[in-house]
Amino acid sequence: MADSRPEETQQQSNRTGPQPNENERHADDTELHSQTPPARKRLFILGAIVLVVIGVGLYWWHSTYYESTDDAQIDGNLVQISARVKGNITKVNVEDNQRVQKGQVLVEIDPRDAQAALDSAEANLATARANYEAALASVPITTMSTDATLSSASADVRAALSTIAQSEKQLDAAQAQVLAAEADNTKAQLDLQRYTPLVKRDVVSRQQFDAIVATAAGKKAQLDEAQANLLAAQEQVRVANDRLASARANYNSAETGPKQVAAQKAKADAAAAQVQQAEAALETDRLNLSYTKIVAPDSGIVNKKTAQVGQNVSAGQTLMTLIPLSDVWITANFKETQLNHMRVGQPVTVTVDAYGGRTYHAKVTQIGGATGSMLSLFPPENATGNYVKVVQRIPVRLDFTNPNENADHLLRPGMSVTPTVRVKN
């Protein structure tokens, strides 16, 4: 049995030939793989290339939905706090970089001058109101007086006309009496002339002649009386005409009564205007007194404070700068090539550099009307010299959509931000 096993082993060795060792087999495998790459490796490389191409395509396609720029910053209003009245500063209630609330008193100016001006304005208003009341009360008095004067003057004119008519009638009667008396006197004198020679020749009695003489003398006296009455009647007519002229003059003067009333009303209106002027002056002085306390127009942070206690300031002098934090926005300067699909109202995602990329949400509110270079102090003159085309930038305003996002006032004007606008849905 022992001899048979070696013989079998020897026979198997003869069939397979000489066997290589382990190191020789590993070297043969490595040489085989290096000379002929398998199909699996080729497929892996091809798949990797396809994935890279697809990834680049997807990234490019996705990037067309957004426009972004790093040329953007937080913007806001810088309010210059200035004095509205001149005076001496008595108190300064804030310091630089101090947060203040709307309505808080920042600076106080000595109010004594403004108070004195206010007291004087109140006295002037009282005087103007008294003058107005007096002028207003005189209007109806003047109206009634002028009406009565006009009525009286009219009555005087009518009475003077009546007196003239009566005097003229009396004048006519006196003239008639003179004519009658002249006729009677002429007859009596002629009778006297006729009877005088007759009495000398004793043709008529002495008694008859004396009667004729007496009649002639009587008629002469009646003529003188009639002539005197005529002169008196003429004088009465003259006096009546003078009275008429005076009455008409008074009537013409009384006719100016409406103008006098209008003048009095004009005085009342002028007094009313003086009252309004005094009221306006009083309100101005009240405002000037209130301006002695300079208050914050909005909540924010105080910067560049120059106001000091004891300082004399003039109206319009800047005392400090207030930066309101309740109203901030973003000014993003996009390239003109980025505005093709940008529209007002599109959503924006904003990252702030100062706070580690903290994200805020905004929207496009305005697209500027001109490039930044055109709005600069010295706009470019492309029509002169050599021209080199440069991509221009347009300022775009972005407003925060959620006011509560910046309610903690972490945002400050001038901070750098990176807005990303979604230009496609």
C-alpha positions in Angstrom: 0.0 0.0 0.0 2.8 2.4 0.8 4.4 1.9 -2.5 1.3 2.5 -4.6 0.7 6.2 -3.4 4.0 7.6 -4.5 3.4 6.0 -7.9 0.0 7.8 -8.2 1.6 11.1 -7.3 4.3 10.6 -9.8 1.8 9.9 -12.5 -0.2 13.0 -11.8 3.0 15.1 -11.9 3.8 13.7 -15.2 0.4 14.6 -16.6 0.4 18.3 -15.5 4.0 19.1 -16.0 6.1 21.3 -13.8 4.0 23.7 -11.5 5.1 27.4 -11.1 5.3 29.0 -7.6 2.9 31.8 -6.2 5.0 34.9 -7.1 5.3 33.7 -10.6 1.5 33.4 -11.0 0.9 37.0 -9.5 3.4 38.5 -11.9 1.7 36.8 -14.9 -1.8 38.2 -13.8 -0.5 41.8 -13.5 1.2 41.6 -16.9 -2.0 40.2 -18.4 -4.2 43.1 -17.0 -1.8 45.9 -18.0 -1.6 44.8 -21.6 -5.4 44.3 -22.2 -7.9 46.7 -20.2 -11.2 45.0 -19.6 -14.5 46.3 -21.0 -15.7 47.1 -17.5 -13.0 49.7 -17.0 -13.8 51.3 -20.3 -17.5 51.5 -19.4 -16.6 53.1 -16.1 -14.6 55.9 -17.7 -17.3 56.5 -20.3 -19.9 56.7 -17.7 -17.9 59.2 -15.7 -17.5 61.5 -18.7 -21.2 61.3 -19.4 -22.0 62.3 -15.8 -19.6 65.2 -15.9 -21.2 66.5 -19.2 -24.7 66.1 -17.8 -23.7 67.9 -14.6 -22.2 70.8 -16.4 -25.3 71.0 -18.6 -27.6 70.9 -15.7 -25.6 73.6 -13.9 -25.6 75.8 -17.0 -29.3 75.3 -17.5 -30.1 76.0 -13.8 -27.9 79.1 -13.8 -30.0 80.7 -16.6 -32.8 81.0 -14.0 -30.9 83.3 -11.7 -28.9 86.5 -12.0 -26.5 87.5 -9.2 -23.9 90.2 -8.4 -21.5 91.1 -5.7 -21.6 94.8 -6.6 -24.5 95.5 -4.1 -24.9 97.2 -0.7 -27.4 98.1 1.9 -28.8 101.6 1.2 -30.8 103.9 3.5 -31.7 107.5 4.3 -29.2 109.7 6.1 -31.2 112.4 7.9 -29.3 115.6 8.6 -30.6 116.9 12.0 -30.4 120.7 12.0 -31.6 123.7 14.1 -34.7 125.5 12.8 -34.2 128.5 15.1 -31.1 130.3 16.2 -30.1 130.2 19.9 -27.8 128.8 22.6 -27.7 125.1 23.2 -28.6 124.3 26.8 -28.7 120.5 26.7 -27.6 117.7 24.5 -29.3 114.4 25.3 -27.5 111.9 23.0 -24.1 110.7 22.1 -22.5 109.3 18.9 -23.7 105.9 17.8 -26.6 106.0 20.3 -29.9 104.4 19.3 -32.8 106.8 19.6 -36.6 106.5 19.2 -38.9 108.6 17.1 -40.0 111.8 19.0 -37.1 111.6 21.5 -35.6 115.0 22.4 -32.1 115.2 21.0 -31.0 118.8 21.6 -32.6 121.7 23.6 -32.1 125.4 22.8 -32.6 128.3 25.2 -36.4 129.0 24.8 -36.5 132.5 26.5 -36.2 134.5 23.3 -38.9 132.4 21.6 -41.2 132.7 24.6 -40.8 136.5 24.6 -41.7 136.6 20.9 -44.7 134.4 21.6 -46.0 136.7 24.4 -45.6 139.7 22.1 -47.5 137.9 19.3 -50.3 137.1 21.7 -50.6 140.8 22.7 -50.6 141.8 19.0 -53.3 139.3 18.3 -55.5 140.7 21.1 -55.0 144.3 19.8 -55.9 143.2 16.2 -59.0 141.4 17.4 -60.1 144.5 19.4 -59.6 146.7 16.3 -61.6 144.3 14.2 -64.5 144.2 16.7 -64.6 148.0 16.7 -64.5 148.3 12.9 -67.1 145.6 12.6 -69.4 147.3 15.0 -69.1 150.6 13.2 -70.4 149.1 9.9 -74.1 149.0 10.9 -73.8 152.3 12.7 -72.4 153.9 9.5 -75.1 152.2 7.5 -77.9 153.5 9.6 -76.4 157.0 9.8 -75.9 157.3 6.1 -79.4 156.0 5.4 -80.9 158.6 7.8 -78.8 161.4 6.3 -79.8 160.4 2.8 -83.5 160.3 3.7 -83.2 163.7 5.5 -81.4 165.3 2.6 -84.0 163.9 0.2 -86.7 165.4 2.3 -84.9 168.7 2.4 -84.6 168.8 -1.3 -88.3 168.1 -1.7 -89.1 170.8 0.9 -86.9 173.3 -0.9 -88.6 172.5 -4.2 -92.0 173.1 -2.5 -90.8 176.3 -1.0 -89.5 177.5 -4.3 -92.8 176.7 -6.0 -94.7 178.5 -3.2 -92.3 181.5 -3.4 -92.6 181.7 -7.1 -96.4 181.8 -6.8 -96.1 184.5 -4.2 -93.8 186.3 -6.6 -96.4 186.0 -9.3 -99.1 187.4 -7.0 -96.8 190.2 -5.9 -96.1 191.1 -9.5 -99.8 191.1 -10.2 -100.4 193.3 -7.2 -97.8 195.7 -8.5 -99.4 195.9 -11.9 -102.8 196.5 -10.3 -101.4 199.1 -7.9 -99.6 200.8 -10.8 -102.9 201.0 -12.8 -104.8 202.3 -9.8 -102.0 204.8 -9.0 -101.9 206.0 -12.6 -105.7 206.6 -12.6 -105.5 208.3 -9.3 -102.7 210.6 -10.4 -104.5 211.4 -13.6 -107.6 212.2 -11.6 -105.5 214.5 -9.4 -104.1 216.2 -12.4 -107.6 216.7 -13.9 -109.1 218.0 -10.7 -106.4 220.4 -9.8 -107.3 223.1 -12.4 -111.0 222.5 -11.7 -110.6 223.2 -8.0 -108.7 226.4 -8.8 -111.7 227.6 -10.9 -114.1 226.4 -8.2 -115.7 224.0 -10.7 -115.5 221.2 -8.1 -115.7 221.6 -4.4 -112.8 221.6 -2.1 -114.1 218.5 -0.5 -114.2 216.5 -3.7 -110.7 217.6 -4.5 -109.4 216.6 -1.1 -110.9 213.2 -1.7 -109.2 212.9 -5.0 -105.8 213.9 -3.4 -106.3 211.3 -0.7 -107.2 208.7 -3.2 -104.1 209.5 -5.3 -101.9 209.4 -2.2 -103.5 206.1 -1.1 -103.0 204.5 -4.5 -99.3 205.7 -4.5 -98.9 204.0 -1.1 -100.5 200.8 -2.3 -98.1 200.9 -5.3 -95.1 201.3 -3.0 -96.4 198.4 -0.8 -97.0 196.2 -3.8 -93.5 196.9 -5.1 -92.1 196.2 -1.6 -94.0 192.9 -1.6 -92.6 192.1 -5.0 -89.1 192.6 -3.8 -89.8 190.5 -0.7 -91.3 187.7 -2.9 -88.2 187.9 -5.2 -86.0 187.6 -2.1 -88.0 184.6 -0.9 -87.5 182.9 -4.3 -83.8 183.6 -4.1 -83.6 182.2 -0.5 -85.7 179.2 -1.6 -83.3 178.5 -4.5 -80.3 178.8 -2.1 -82.0 176.3 0.2 -82.6 174.0 -2.7 -79.0 174.2 -3.7 -77.9 173.5 -0.1 -80.4 170.6 0.1 -79.1 169.2 -3.1 -75.5 169.5 -1.9 -76.5 167.7 1.3 -78.3 165.1 -0.8 -75.3 164.6 -3.0 -73.1 164.2 0.1 -75.6 161.8 1.6 -75.5 159.8 -1.6 -71.9 158.9 -0.8 -73.3 157.0 2.2 -73.0 153.6 0.5 -69.4 154.4 -0.4 -68.8 155.3 3.3 -70.4 152.0 4.3 -68.2 150.2 1.8 -65.1 152.0 3.1 -66.1 151.0 6.7 -66.5 147.4 5.6 -63.1 147.6 3.9 -61.7 148.8 7.2 -63.4 145.9 8.9 -61.9 143.5 6.3 -58.5 145.0 6.8 -58.9 144.6 10.5 -59.9 140.9 9.9 -56.8 140.5 7.7 -54.7 142.0 10.5 -56.2 139.4 12.9 -55.3 136.6 10.5 -51.8 138.0 10.2 -51.5 138.2 13.9 -52.7 134.7 14.3 -50.2 133.5 11.7 -47.4 135.3 13.5 -48.6 133.8 16.8 -48.6 130.3 15.2 -45.1 131.0 13.8 -43.8 132.0 17.2 -45.5 128.9 18.7 -43.6 126.7 16.2 -40.4 128.6 16.9 -40.8 127.8 20.6 -41.4 124.2 19.8 -38.3 124.2 17.6 -36.2 124.9 20.6 -36.5 121.2 21.3 -35.1 119.2 18.5 -36.6 115.8 18.3 -35.8 112.7 16.3 -38.0 112.4 13.2 -37.6 108.6 13.2 -36.0 105.8 15.1 -32.4 105.1 14.3 -28.8 105.7 15.3 -27.1 109.1 15.8 -23.8 109.7 14.1 -21.5 112.7 13.5 -22.8 114.7 16.5 -21.3 118.2 16.6 -23.8 119.8 19.0 -22.3 120.9 22.3 -23.8 122.6 25.4 -23.2 126.4 25.2 -22.8 126.4 21.5 -24.6 129.2 19.6 -26.3 127.8 16.5 -28.0 129.4 13.6 -31.1 128.3 11.7 -30.2 125.5 9.3 -27.0 124.5 11.0 -26.4 120.7 11.0 -26.0 119.3 14.5 -25.9 115.5 13.8 -26.8 112.8 11.4 -29.6 110.3 12.1 -29.6 106.9 10.3 -33.1 105.4 10.4 -33.0 101.6 10.4 -36.7 101.1 9.9 -36.4 101.8 6.1 -33.4 100.2 4.4 -33.2 98.7 0.9 -30.6 97.3 -1.4 -29.0 99.0 -4.4 -27.6 96.3 -6.7 -25.5 97.3 -9.7 -26.2 94.5 -12.3 -24.4 94.3 -15.6 -26.5 95.4 -18.5 -26.3 91.9 -19.9 -28.0 90.5 -16.8 -31.2 92.6 -17.3 -32.6 90.8 -20.3 -35.1 88.8 -18.2 -35.2 90.9 -15.0 -38.6 92.5 -14.2 -40.1 94.4 -11.3 -41.6 92.1 -8.7 -39.3 89.1 -9.1 -38.1 87.4 -5.9 -34.6 87.9 -4.6 -32.5 86.0 -2.1 -29.9 88.1 -0.3 -26.9 87.0 1.6 -25.1 89.5 3.9 -21.3 89.2 4.1 -21.1 90.7 7.6 -23.2 87.9 9.2 -21.7 84.8 7.7 -24.0 84.7 4.7 -27.2 85.2 6.6 -30.1 85.0 4.1 -32.9 87.7 3.6 -35.7 87.8 1.2 -36.5 90.8 -1.1 -38.0 91.6 -4.4 -37.1 93.8 -7.4 -38.8 97.2 -6.9 -37.1 99.5 -9.4 -34.7 99.3 -12.4 -32.6 102.4 -12.8 -33.3 104.8 -15.6 -29.6 105.2 -16.5 -26.2 103.6 -16.0 -24.0 104.5 -13.1 -21.5 106.1 -15.4 -24.2 108.4 -16.9 -25.2 109.5 -13.4 -21.6 110.2 -12.4 -20.2 113.7 -11.9 -18.4 113.5 -15.3 -20.4 111.4 -17.7 -18.4 109.6 -20.5 -18.0 111.3 -23.9 -17.9 108.3 -26.2 -18.0 110.5 -29.3 -14.5 111.7 -28.7 -11.2 109.9 -28.8 -10.8 106.1 -29.1 -13.8 104.1 -28.0 -13.5 100.9 -26.0 -16.7 99.1 -25.2 -17.2 98.4 -21.5 -20.1 96.5 -20.0 -22.1 99.1 -18.1 -24.0 98.5 -14.8 -27.5 99.6 -14.0 -28.6 100.3 -10.4 -31.5 98.1 -9.3 -33.5 98.7 -6.1 -34.4 95.7 -4.1 -36.9 96.0 -1.2 -37.2 93.5 1.6 -40.4 91.6 1.4 -40.7 90.8 5.1 -40.1 93.9 7.3 -39.7 91.7 10.4 -36.5 90.2 8.8 -34.6 93.4 9.6 -36.5 94.4 12.7 -33.5 93.5 14.8 -31.6 96.3 13.0 -28.6 94.1 12.1 -28.5 95.6 8.7 -26.6 98.9 8.2 -26.4 101.2 5.2 -23.2 100.4 3.3 -22.9 96.7 4.1 -21.9 94.5 1.2 -24.5 91.9 0.1 -24.9 89.4 -2.7 -28.4 89.4 -4.2 -29.6 86.5 -6.4 -32.7 87.3 -8.5 -34.8 84.5 -9.9 -35.5 85.7 -13.5 -37.4 82.6 -14.6 -40.1 80.6 -13.0 
